[in-house]
Amino acid sequence: MDPLLIGVLGICLLLAFIATRFPIGIAMGLVGFLGIILIIGVTPAIGVAKAVPYELVGDWNLSAVPMFLLMGYFASAAGLTRGLFSAARIFLGKVPGGLASATVLASALFASASGSSVATAAAFSRIAVPEMLRAGYKPSLATASVASAGTLGSLIPPSVLLIIYGLITDLSIGTLFVAAVIPGLLSAVVYIAMITIRCKLDPSLAPRINETYTAEQKKEAIRDIWPLPLLIAGVLGGIFTGVFTATEAGAIGAFLAVVIAVVRRQFTLKVAEKALFDTAVSTSAIFIIVVGAAIFSRFIALSTLPVWVTSSLSGLDFITVIILICLVYLVLGCFMESISIMLLTLPVLSPLLDGYGINMIWFGVLVVKLLEIGLITPPLGLNVYVIRSSLGKSVSLGTIFKGVTWFIVADIFTVACMIAFPILTLWLPSFMQ
């Protein structure tokens, strides 16, 4: 059988597995293993299945994943994220849509610690949404601002998606982290600008908050949250200046989070046990997906499907190719989980990207931004379902999806800026050369 046909059938089989909710990591590994058997035989397939897990999981760079996850869990246990919304509310409360903007700002800081979009959305669905509803905000804006701001966890470093992208493409994780800073901040700024303009034009979306705060209350708010920005600045600053690598930064960040927890008297054996357990569970799930995807990528390479894709699209101009790639990621984001999409597509697209001389640092940040959009895109916008699960039946799915439409428009504007002005992504990394 033609290897190209086997490759196409393999992708169809994988999509069928996904449609039946089969575990994605196991599905990719199984399809990849069977595909290699059909193309080059049983013995080579067994060799790949034995070698890939050892080589991949044994990669020192991959240890950054559990370290940054551990940092996030300890930062949360230490109460570093507890006062974020209150502090943002104090400083943004009087701006049109101030509570929604405060949610975006607080989520951006929380995302820096957790690296998880789902964790960010879950946390603020319980903190920010009830506050906005009590203040008279329309449910669509209140819930959508939390669901959408939660996606910032995928892009703002430290980002698990960027770590995995760096490993797959053999790029510096530290450089990817630094490259994502400006696009991440731009995403938050565009969200806040969109909320402010909408609420200025339609005050019924978010009634003005007339609360006033004393200078002492503002100082207290800053005192409550200052360790978190300091922790993130220290980790990213160390990477940017070359004092330590991204892998070392994860360990240093986790250690500093523990130190802060001890100083704030929030560290207990129960807290440590839960943080370690949650980190182990999350890391295991990610590693299974990564190993399965690595086996699947070997199969895709052997099938010659990437070569066929490259030759089919080689006559198109750069902008057309980028737009087509963006559409592919946006469509897949409607149906699949972010890590799986990235690991499924990169083996197919890499030769095409090389042929067009596309900067892979810029492309990696762009891909993660596109995957963010998938977290709020119907019908399977994961963050939307997290919000609905946290709030119960008080707000319908239709209301939340209606609200996120404006945030999707804002995200598309950000993506357009990233494509039109690559310097937004590549300026900070240029200082690391």
Order of alpha helices (4+ residues) and beta strands (2+ residues): alpha-alpha-alpha-alpha-alpha-alpha-alpha-alpha-alpha-alpha-alpha-alpha-alpha-alpha-alpha-alpha-alpha-alpha-alpha-alpha-alpha-alpha
